[in-house]
Amino acid sequence: MIKFDNVTKKYGQSVVLDNISFEIKEGEFAVLIGPSGCGKTTTLRTINRLIEPDGGKVSINGKDITKVNPVELRRTIGYVIQQIGLFPNMTVEQNISIVPKLLKYPKEQCREITRELLNLVNMPYEENAHKYPSELSGGQQQRIGVLRALAASPPIVLMDEPFGALDPITRETLQEEVKRIQKKLKKTIVFVTHDMDEALKMADTIVFMNGGKILQMASPEEMLQNPADPLISGFMGKHGGALNVKLTAGDFMRTRVLKAPRSNQTLQSVELMRNRDVNSLVVVNDDDTYAGTVSLEAIKAYGKAGKEIGEIMTAEAPVVNRNEDAQETFEKLYTSPTGYVIVLNDDQTVAGLITKTSMAKAMGQALWGEMTS
């Protein structure tokens, strides 16, 4: 699909890409990672000719991209950046439809594309299509940036640290959504990050770079088990030693958890969830011990204005101690009706939660092989 043959790039005497060669297959989610200045963003931008290499060849489906008009090339490659770049004077629908309009799609087709894409990220057309970027949260704006890149159904989407400016909870939600969309639409995605957690969670293949060279190109499992360089081992951090130590639920939990006292009222709780772009929250007692969880759906179904969430919370989410064996925790996770597991401290306060993500599955497979049902 995308092939680099002995590609080089220099700025003066500084070598940014040093004779790199690799190939990304069709439908693959490839993540470029490495320290600052390693050449990952330069590599990404050579694919859509925002940067022209000094030597070597980049080809897509066997065709040298220098033989393609750069403007035409970019209209067939989606591009998402951290700064989003939504046009503030355009509505959500107008932002998403920019490339389809350039490609002369009929107005009705643009509307249908917008409707379908908004449904992919649970942002109904009627509620969101005519809003302006300033009326959206940061997470929603980033979603629209991703959808805009998908609007003309490009086979390739480039993403340059798209979630770097978001808070951890919104970031994790968007990671899950992008991976789900990629699998559904079978897009080839090339994704730049400096965060190994993000790379392990999202990648089919990780390309680790340093000094303009590729140190290793491998699946997350292979890189975890056999890092090819000490620098890669260092980037692995806690994951790099995961194969040699007993892991617990605490090693995999997310510590930023949206909590609310059981006395919180329904409308107040809905506002909390909307502000954080989540659809559930953890309910705690007056002494901060765990009480249960409540979802946006439950509030809509059973809640009334002024009602306390303690009256409609449930205890259906599995609960584990932070010191519980990680494999046992993952087995609970994959049968969880809520898609997550609550992690508690010894005093029954909330330590964090583990979500049902590809990260959990990849780490589970790397450590113990195929997960049992």
C-alpha positions as CSV (number, residue, x, y, z in Angstrom):
1,M,0.0,0.0,0.0
2,I,2.5,2.6,1.2
3,K,6.2,1.9,0.5
4,F,9.3,3.8,1.3
5,D,12.5,2.9,-0.7
6,N,15.7,4.4,0.6
7,V,14.1,7.7,1.4
8,T,16.4,10.5,2.7
9,K,15.8,14.1,3.8
10,K,18.3,16.7,4.9
11,Y,18.0,20.2,6.2
12,G,21.5,21.7,5.7
13,Q,23.9,19.3,7.3
14,S,21.2,17.8,9.5
15,V,20.0,14.4,8.3
16,V,16.3,14.0,9.2
17,L,15.5,10.8,7.3
18,D,18.5,8.5,6.8
19,N,17.9,6.1,3.9
20,I,14.7,4.5,5.4
21,S,12.8,1.7,3.8
22,F,9.6,0.0,5.0
23,E,6.1,-0.9,3.8
24,I,2.6,-0.4,5.4
25,K,0.0,-2.8,4.2
26,E,-3.5,-2.0,3.1
27,G,-5.9,-1.7,6.0
28,E,-3.1,-1.6,8.6
29,F,-2.9,0.8,11.6
30,A,0.7,1.8,11.7
31,V,2.1,4.0,14.5
32,L,5.3,6.0,14.1
33,I,6.9,6.6,17.5
34,G,10.3,7.8,18.9
35,P,11.9,10.7,20.7
36,S,11.5,14.3,19.6
37,G,13.4,15.0,16.4
38,C,13.5,11.3,15.4
39,G,11.9,11.9,12.0
40,K,8.4,10.5,12.6
41,T,6.5,13.6,11.5
42,T,8.7,14.2,8.5
43,T,8.1,10.6,7.5
44,L,4.3,11.2,7.8
45,R,4.4,14.4,5.7
46,T,6.3,12.8,2.9
47,I,3.3,10.6,2.2
48,N,1.1,13.5,1.2
49,R,4.0,15.5,-0.2
50,L,3.8,18.3,2.4
51,I,7.5,17.5,2.6
52,E,9.5,16.4,-0.5
53,P,12.4,13.9,0.2
54,D,15.9,14.5,-1.2
55,G,16.3,11.0,-2.3
56,G,14.6,7.6,-2.6
57,K,11.0,6.9,-3.5
58,V,7.6,6.9,-1.8
59,S,4.9,4.9,-3.6
60,I,1.3,4.2,-3.0
61,N,-0.2,1.1,-4.6
62,G,3.0,0.8,-6.7
63,K,2.8,4.3,-8.1
64,D,5.5,6.9,-7.4
65,I,3.7,9.8,-5.6
66,T,6.0,12.4,-7.4
67,K,4.1,11.4,-10.6
68,V,0.8,12.6,-9.0
69,N,-0.3,16.2,-8.7
70,P,0.2,17.1,-5.0
71,V,-3.2,18.7,-4.7
72,E,-4.9,15.7,-6.2
73,L,-2.9,13.4,-4.0
74,R,-3.9,15.3,-0.9
75,R,-7.6,15.1,-1.8
76,T,-7.3,11.3,-1.6
77,I,-5.4,11.2,1.7
78,G,-7.1,12.3,5.0
79,Y,-5.0,14.4,7.3
80,V,-5.7,15.1,11.0
81,I,-3.4,17.2,13.2
82,Q,-3.4,18.2,16.9
83,Q,-4.5,21.7,16.2
84,I,-7.7,20.4,14.4
85,G,-7.9,23.4,12.1
86,L,-11.7,23.6,11.9
87,F,-13.0,26.7,10.2
88,P,-14.7,28.8,12.9
89,N,-17.1,30.5,10.6
90,M,-18.4,27.2,9.2
91,T,-20.9,24.8,10.7
92,V,-20.0,21.2,11.6
93,E,-21.6,20.0,8.3
94,Q,-19.7,22.6,6.3
95,N,-16.4,21.6,7.9
96,I,-17.0,17.9,7.2
97,S,-18.1,18.5,3.6
98,I,-15.1,20.6,2.5
99,V,-13.3,17.9,0.5
100,P,-16.5,16.3,-0.9
101,K,-17.5,19.8,-2.2
102,L,-14.1,20.3,-3.8
103,L,-14.6,16.9,-5.5
104,K,-18.0,18.2,-6.8
105,Y,-20.2,15.9,-4.7
106,P,-23.9,16.8,-4.9
107,K,-25.3,18.7,-1.9
108,E,-27.6,15.8,-0.9
109,Q,-24.6,13.4,-0.9
110,C,-22.6,15.7,1.3
111,R,-25.5,15.8,3.7
112,E,-25.8,12.0,3.8
113,I,-22.0,11.6,4.3
114,T,-22.2,14.1,7.2
115,R,-25.1,12.2,8.7
116,E,-23.4,8.8,8.5
117,L,-20.1,10.0,9.9
118,L,-21.7,11.9,12.8
119,N,-23.6,8.6,13.7
120,L,-20.2,6.8,13.9
121,V,-19.2,9.0,16.8
122,N,-22.6,9.2,18.5
123,M,-23.2,12.9,17.6
124,P,-26.7,12.9,16.0
125,Y,-27.0,15.0,12.8
126,E,-30.0,16.9,14.0
127,E,-28.3,18.0,17.2
128,N,-24.9,18.8,15.8
129,A,-24.7,19.4,12.1
130,H,-25.6,23.1,12.3
131,K,-23.4,24.0,15.3
132,Y,-20.2,26.0,15.0
133,P,-16.9,24.8,16.4
134,S,-17.1,27.3,19.3
135,E,-20.2,25.5,20.5
136,L,-18.4,22.1,20.8
137,S,-16.2,20.7,23.5
138,G,-12.5,20.0,22.7
139,G,-13.2,16.3,22.3
140,Q,-16.1,17.0,20.0
141,Q,-14.0,19.3,17.9
142,Q,-11.3,16.7,17.5
143,R,-14.0,14.2,16.5
144,I,-15.1,16.5,13.7
145,G,-11.5,16.9,12.6
146,V,-11.3,13.1,12.3
147,L,-14.6,12.9,10.5
148,R,-13.5,15.6,8.0
149,A,-10.5,13.5,7.1
150,L,-12.8,10.6,6.4
151,A,-15.5,12.5,4.5
152,A,-14.3,11.7,0.9
153,S,-13.7,8.1,1.9
154,P,-9.9,8.3,1.4
155,P,-8.1,4.9,1.5
156,I,-5.3,6.5,3.6
157,V,-5.6,8.7,6.7
158,L,-2.6,10.4,8.3
159,M,-2.8,11.5,11.9
160,D,-0.1,13.6,13.6
161,E,-0.4,13.5,17.4
162,P,-4.2,14.2,17.1
163,F,-5.0,13.7,20.8
164,G,-2.0,15.3,22.4
165,A,-3.8,18.4,23.7
166,L,-6.8,16.5,25.2
167,D,-7.4,15.5,28.8
168,P,-6.7,11.8,29.5
169,I,-10.3,10.6,29.7
170,T,-11.3,12.3,26.4
171,R,-8.1,11.1,24.8
172,E,-8.8,7.5,25.8
173,T,-12.4,7.7,24.5
174,L,-11.2,9.1,21.1
175,Q,-8.5,6.4,20.8
176,E,-11.2,3.7,21.2
177,E,-13.4,5.5,18.7
178,V,-10.7,5.9,16.0
179,K,-9.6,2.3,16.3
180,R,-13.3,1.1,16.1
181,I,-13.9,3.3,13.0
182,Q,-10.7,2.1,11.4
183,K,-11.7,-1.5,11.8
184,K,-15.2,-0.8,10.5
185,L,-14.2,1.3,7.5
186,K,-11.0,-0.7,6.8
187,K,-8.8,2.4,6.4
188,T,-5.0,2.4,6.2
189,I,-4.0,4.8,9.1
190,V,-0.5,6.2,9.7
191,F,-0.4,7.7,13.2
192,V,2.3,9.7,14.9
193,T,2.7,9.7,18.7
194,H,5.4,10.0,21.3
195,D,3.3,8.0,23.8
196,M,4.1,4.3,24.0
197,D,0.8,3.6,25.8
198,E,-1.0,5.1,22.9
199,A,1.1,3.1,20.4
200,L,0.5,-0.2,22.2
201,K,-3.2,0.4,22.4
202,M,-3.8,1.4,18.8
203,A,-1.2,-0.1,16.5
204,D,-1.2,-3.2,14.3
205,T,2.4,-2.3,13.6
206,I,4.7,0.0,15.5
207,V,7.6,1.7,13.6
208,F,10.1,2.9,16.2
209,M,12.4,5.7,14.9
210,N,15.5,7.5,16.2
211,G,18.0,9.8,14.4
212,G,16.2,9.4,11.1
213,K,16.5,5.7,11.2
214,I,14.1,2.8,11.9
215,L,15.3,0.9,15.0
216,Q,12.4,-1.7,14.9
217,M,9.2,-2.3,13.0
218,A,7.0,-4.9,14.7
219,S,3.6,-5.7,16.2
220,P,3.0,-4.5,19.8
221,E,3.4,-8.0,21.1
222,E,6.7,-8.6,19.4
223,M,8.1,-5.2,20.5
224,L,7.0,-5.9,24.1
225,Q,8.7,-9.3,24.1
226,N,11.8,-8.5,22.0
227,P,12.7,-4.8,22.0
228,A,15.5,-4.4,19.5
229,D,17.3,-1.5,21.2
230,P,17.8,-0.2,24.7
231,L,16.0,3.0,23.7
232,I,12.9,1.0,22.8
233,S,13.1,-0.7,26.2
234,G,13.3,2.7,27.9
235,F,10.2,3.9,26.0
236,M,8.3,0.7,27.1
237,G,8.7,1.9,30.7
238,K,6.4,-0.2,32.9
239,H,5.4,-2.4,29.9
240,G,9.0,-3.4,29.1
241,G,9.3,-5.3,32.3
242,A,5.8,-6.7,32.2
243,L,6.9,-10.2,31.1
244,N,9.2,-10.7,34.1
245,V,7.1,-9.5,37.1
246,K,3.7,-10.3,38.6
247,L,1.3,-7.8,37.3
248,T,-1.8,-6.5,39.2
249,A,-4.9,-4.6,38.4
250,G,-3.2,-1.4,39.6
251,D,-0.6,-1.7,36.8
252,F,-3.3,-1.3,34.2
253,M,-5.9,1.0,35.8
254,R,-6.7,4.5,34.7
255,T,-6.5,6.8,37.7
256,R,-8.5,9.8,36.4
257,V,-12.0,8.7,37.2
258,L,-15.2,10.9,37.1
259,K,-16.7,10.5,40.6
260,A,-19.8,12.0,42.2
261,P,-21.4,11.7,45.7
262,R,-24.6,9.6,45.8
263,S,-26.5,12.8,46.8
264,N,-25.7,14.4,43.5
265,Q,-28.9,15.2,41.6
266,T,-29.6,13.9,38.1
267,L,-29.2,17.1,36.1
268,Q,-26.0,18.0,37.9
269,S,-24.6,14.6,37.1
270,V,-25.6,14.8,33.4
271,E,-23.8,18.1,33.1
272,L,-20.7,16.6,34.7
273,M,-20.7,13.8,32.1
274,R,-21.2,16.1,29.2
275,N,-18.4,18.3,30.3
276,R,-16.0,15.3,30.5
277,D,-17.4,13.6,27.3
278,V,-18.3,10.4,29.2
279,N,-21.5,8.5,29.5
280,S,-21.2,7.2,33.0
281,L,-19.8,8.1,36.4
282,V,-18.7,6.4,39.6
283,V,-20.9,7.0,42.6
284,V,-19.3,7.3,46.1
285,N,-20.6,7.4,49.7
286,D,-20.1,10.3,52.1
287,D,-16.9,8.7,53.3
288,D,-15.6,8.5,49.7
289,T,-16.0,4.7,49.6
290,Y,-17.3,3.1,46.4
291,A,-21.1,2.8,46.1
292,G,-21.9,2.0,42.5
293,T,-22.1,3.5,39.0
294,V,-24.7,5.4,37.1
295,S,-25.0,5.9,33.3
296,L,-26.5,8.6,31.2
297,E,-28.9,6.0,29.8
298,A,-30.1,5.1,33.3
299,I,-30.7,8.8,34.2
300,K,-32.7,9.3,31.0
301,A,-34.7,6.2,31.7
302,Y,-35.3,6.4,35.4
303,G,-34.2,9.7,36.6
304,K,-36.3,12.8,37.3
305,A,-35.1,16.4,37.8
306,G,-34.1,16.7,41.5
307,K,-33.7,12.9,42.0
308,E,-30.5,11.7,43.7
309,I,-28.3,9.4,41.6
310,G,-27.9,7.1,44.6
311,E,-31.5,6.1,44.0
312,I,-30.8,4.9,40.4
313,M,-27.2,3.7,40.6
314,T,-26.3,0.1,39.9
315,A,-23.6,-2.4,41.1
316,E,-23.3,-4.3,37.8
317,A,-19.7,-3.2,37.1
318,P,-17.2,-5.8,38.4
319,V,-15.1,-4.7,41.3
320,V,-11.5,-5.8,42.0
321,N,-8.8,-4.8,44.5
322,R,-5.8,-2.9,43.1
323,N,-3.5,-5.9,44.1
324,E,-5.6,-8.5,42.4
325,D,-3.8,-10.6,39.7
326,A,-4.0,-8.8,36.3
327,Q,-5.0,-11.9,34.4
328,E,-8.0,-12.6,36.7
329,T,-8.9,-8.9,36.3
330,F,-8.8,-9.1,32.5
331,E,-11.1,-12.2,32.6
332,K,-13.6,-10.1,34.6
333,L,-13.2,-7.2,32.2
334,Y,-14.1,-9.3,29.1
335,T,-17.3,-10.5,30.7
336,S,-18.2,-7.2,32.2
337,P,-21.7,-5.9,31.1
338,T,-20.4,-2.3,31.5
339,G,-17.2,-2.7,29.5
340,Y,-15.0,-1.7,32.5
341,V,-13.9,-2.9,35.9
342,I,-13.8,-0.7,39.0
343,V,-10.5,-0.9,41.0
344,L,-10.6,-0.3,44.7
345,N,-8.0,0.4,47.4
346,D,-7.9,-1.7,50.6
347,D,-10.2,0.9,52.3
348,Q,-12.8,0.5,49.6
349,T,-12.1,4.0,48.0
350,V,-11.9,4.1,44.3
351,A,-8.3,3.7,42.9
352,G,-9.2,3.7,39.2
353,L,-10.8,1.7,36.5
354,I,-9.7,-0.6,33.7
355,T,-11.6,-0.1,30.4
356,K,-12.3,-2.7,27.7
357,T,-9.8,-1.5,25.1
358,S,-7.5,-3.0,22.6
359,M,-4.7,-2.1,25.0
360,A,-6.0,-4.5,27.5
361,K,-6.4,-7.3,24.9
362,A,-3.0,-6.7,23.4
363,M,-1.3,-6.7,26.8
364,G,-3.2,-9.8,27.8
365,Q,-2.2,-11.7,24.7
366,A,1.4,-10.6,25.0
367,L,1.6,-11.8,28.6
368,W,-0.6,-15.0,28.6
369,G,-1.5,-15.8,25.0
370,E,-5.1,-16.0,23.8
371,M,-7.5,-14.9,26.5
372,T,-9.9,-17.5,27.6
373,S,-13.6,-16.8,27.6
